[in-house]
Amino acid sequence: MHRDPRLTLAVIVKDEADLLSGLLRHHRDLYDEVVVVDTGSRDRSRAVAVASGAKVLDFPWIDDFAAARNHGLEQAKCPWVLHMDCDERISPADFSGIRAIVEQKAGRCYELPINNYASHPQGGEWSEVEPSDLAFAMGAPGFMRTQPVRLFPNLPGLRFHGVIHENLRPDIIALGLPVERGSQVIHHTGLLENQGLQRREVLYARLLEKKASLDPQNLDGLTEYAKVLVSQGNLLKAEELLSRGLAQEKTMGEHALANLFMVEIHARQEKLPQALERLTLTIHKHPNHLLCWVQAAALHLAQGQEDIARIYLTQGRKLFPSSAILKKLEAKV
């Protein structure tokens, strides 16, 4: 039965033919239009998109995810847009919920939960895979959840910002658009080991460095780049970078994640007094932030101070009784 076209699926792709084919085939009952932006594929990605009936746009890669996504938005015709990556899937059981949203007048944005499946915790709250999600987890034992805006009105003034980890927030605020939380989960498997992972890590490292240089006052971006530097073994440069950013704080501990990562850097450098001072002040300012208690317990466990770690775990469990990561730390005490 013919239905009124309401939803554009917007995708950017480069050399992901098999993943793109799966994405479009899996969601064909969800979307009404597909816009695929190809940023220079040398495989069958473009042919796959054409065969699916997608509107295919060529866009030379310029180290800017927002620019590529915005190029696709210019050609979207439906009143609603859902943007996804090739390594993401939504359960067909959730299609009706999304279709119910897009049948409404397009005037608000929706944050959709993303389960980022991984072989081990990589920051953030770690949750074990639910039995109902096993089909999407590709064997991963757990995931970290994020909830960005993914479903939004197709408006001329609503565009992405940021060379990496691009988002719509500046324009959402400028336009005064309401934001609601949806319950339809996006299952993301891109953090699992595969042939393209190393290539993406090199790309992300380059773009995070670019993001940090373009916006040196953005503590979120500086923290992301500092994590890359630490993974490369460059603790000193990571410490210098994050120190410059944290110097903007009026009082120590204001930015929870940046300060907690500086604690980790100091701990790796065996600068325990500095790590403990910053950790104490950050917990004081952010007692309702789960990672404060996780990091406090983990730091003291690493120092062999089980009694102190137990105190932090007890307090953390009072605030977050269902936290899987705190339960795992408790098992080590």
N, C-alpha and C positions, 0 to 999 in steps of 0.2 A: 504494500500500500504506500502510495506517495505521501511524503510528509514535507512540511514547510522547512526549508533549509535554515537551520539555526546555529550550527556549530562548525567552526573551522578548526581542524587539527593542524597546528603549525610545528614544523620540524626543521632542524638544520642537520646536515649530514656531510660526512667525508669518509669515503672508503668503509662503509658499514652496510654493504648490500644485503647480507643475510639478516642482520638485525633489523634493518629498515623493512625488509619484506615481512618479517614476523610482526613488527609493530603495526604496519598497515593492515595486514590480514587479520590480526587479532582484534583490532578496534574498528573494523569496517561497519559494524552495526551501531557504532557510537557516533561517528562524525558524519557530516553532510558534505564537507569539502576538505581537501588536504592541500596545504601549501608546503612544498619541500624546497628548502634553500640548499643547494649543493655548493660547497665551498672549495671545490677542486678535486673531486673524486677521480681516481684512476681505475676503480673497479666497476662493478655493474650497478652501483647505487643509482645513478641517473636513470638507467634503463628500467630498473625496478620501480622507481617512482612513476615514470611515464606509463608503464604497463598497468599500474594500479589506478590510473586516471587522475593522478595528482597534478596540480599546477606546479611545474618545476621551474625554479629560478636559479640562474648561475650567479654566484657572487664570489669574487676573488677574496681569499682569506687575508685579512689585514690585522691579525692578532687582536680581534675585538669581537667577543661573542654577542654583545649588545647590538653592534652594527649589523651582524648577520641576521639576528632575530628580527630586528626592525625592518630589514629589507623584505622579509616575508610578510610582516604585518601590513605593509603597504598594499599587498595584493589580496589580503583576506577580505571576503565579501559577506560572510555571515555576521549576525549581530553579536555572537559570542566567539571567543577564541580559547582553545585549550592548547597550551604549549607543552610538548613532551620531547624527550630524547629517545634515541633508537633502542637504548637498553632499559626501557621502562615499559611496564604493563599495568593496566587496570583490570581488575576482575570483572568479567561479564555480569556478575551479580550486582555490581555497582553502576552499570550503565544506566539503569532506569533512574537512579538518583540524580545522575548528571543531566540526563535528558529532562527531568522535572525542573531542574534549575534553569536550563537554557530555554525552556518554554516560557519563562517569565520575561518581563521587560528587562533589557540589559542595562543595569544601573548600579550594580555592586560587584565587588571582586571577591573571589573565594580562595582561601588558603586550603590546599589539599595536603593531607599527611603523606609523607614519602618515607617508606621503609628502605633505608640504604643498607642492603645486606652485605655482610662482610664475614671473613673467616675468623676475625678477632676484633675486640673493641679498638676503635681508632679515635676516641674522643667523644664526649657526649654520653647520654644515657644509653646503656646497652640493654637491649631486651631480647629475650629468647624468642625464636620463631614459633608462632602459634600453629597448631595442627592444620587449621583452615588455610594457612598461607604457605604450606610446604611446597605446593605446586609451583609457586613463584620464586622461592628462595634459592633454587639451584644448589641445594645441599648445604647452604650456609647455616651455621648454628644460631645466628642472631642478627640484629640490625641496630642502627642508630636512626632515630626519627627526626626529620625536619618538617617544617610546614610552611613553605613559601606560597605566594600567590601563583597559581597556575591556570585558573579559570577566570576570565575577565571580559568586560565589554569591549567590543571592537570600536574604540573611539580614536579620533585623529590625534588627540593630545596625550594618549597613553602609550608610552614607549619605554623600552628597556634602557638601563644605565649601567655602566661598568664593563670593563674589558673582560672580566671573568667574574663568576658568581653574580651575573647580571640580574637585575631586579627592576620592578616597576615602582618601587616605593616613592621616589621623588615626585613622579607624576600623579600617583594616587593621592598623595598629600596635597599637591597643587590643585587638583581637580575636586578635592573634597569628597572622594568616593568612599562609601562605607565598605568595610572588609568583614566578611564572615568566615567562620571555619567550617569547611565541609568535612564529611566523614568518609568520603570515597578515597581509598588508599591507592597511591601510586607505588608499585613495587619496582625498585631500582637495583640492578645487579652489576652496575659498572665498577664497583669496588672489588669485585671478586677477581681472582687471577685469570687473566686471559692474554692473548697475544698482543692486544692493543694497549694494555695497561701501562707498560713502560713508556711507550710513546706519548700517552696522555700525561703522564707524570712530568716528562720533560717540557711539554707544552704548558702545563699549568704552572710549573716553576717559573718559566719565562714570563707568563702573563701576570703572575702574582708580583714579580719584581717590577713589572711595568706599572701595575696598579699602585704599588707602594710609592713609586716615584712620582706618579701623577697626583696622588692624594696622600702626602706624608702625614697628615693629621688624622687620617682615618685609622683608628686603633683596630678595627676589625680586619682591615686589609693588612696592616702591619703584622698582626698576630698570625694571619694565614701565611704570610711570607716567612715569618720567623720559624714557623713549623717546618717549612720546606728547608730552610737553612739548617735546622737541627737534624733533619733526616739525612742531610748531606754531610753531617759531621762538623758543620761550621758554627759551633756554639758561641764563639766570640762575636762574630758578625751578627748573629741572632740577638745576643744580649745588647749590643750597641744599638741595633735598629729599634728594638722594643723599648730600650731605656729612653731614647729620644722621644718616642711616642708617649710613653708614660709620664714624661716630664711635663706634659700638658695638663695632667690631672691637678686639680686644686688641692686634693688630699690623696694620699696613697690608698689604693684599693677601690677606687671608684668604678673602674672598668673590670668586671669580674673575670672574664675569660683572658684578657690580656695579662692581668696580674697573676692569674693561676698558671699561665704558661711561663711567665717569668720565674715563678716559684720552681717550676720543673727545670728550667734552664739552670738556675742557681744550684738546685739539687744535683744535677748532672755534673756541674763544675765543682761539687763538694763545698759549696759556699753555704753551709747549713745555717749560720746565724741570719744571713740575708734572706734565705728562703723562709725561715720560720717567722721572721718579722713581717714580711710581706703577706704570708699566709694568714697570720693572726689578724692583721688589719683588714684583709679581704673578707674573712669570715665575719668579722665585726660588722662590715658594711653590707654583706650579702648572706645573712644566715639562712635564707630560704633558697639558696642556690645549691643544688645537689652536689655539683662538682667540688665545692669547697670542702665538704665533708669527705668525699671520696679522696681528694688529694691529701687532706690532712691525715687520714688514716693510712693511706699508702706511703706517705713520706715517713711516718713514724715506724711503720712496719719495716721499711727498707733500712731504717737505722737500728732495728732490733728492739724498738721500744714498744713492746706489745701492750703494756698497761696503758700507755698514753693513747695508742691507736684504738684500744677498746673504748676509751672514753669518747673519742670522736665518733666511733661507729655507733655507740649507744645513742648519742644525741642525733646523729644522722638518721638512724632508723626510726626515731620518734617522729621526725619530720617527714621521712620518706619510707614508710613501712613496707611498701611493695617493691622497693628498688632492688633489682637483680644484682647490680654491681656491688652494692653494699653487702648483700648476702654473701657474695663470693669472697669479699674481703674478710667478713666475719669468720669464714671457714678457715682462714689462715692464722687466726689469733689463737 
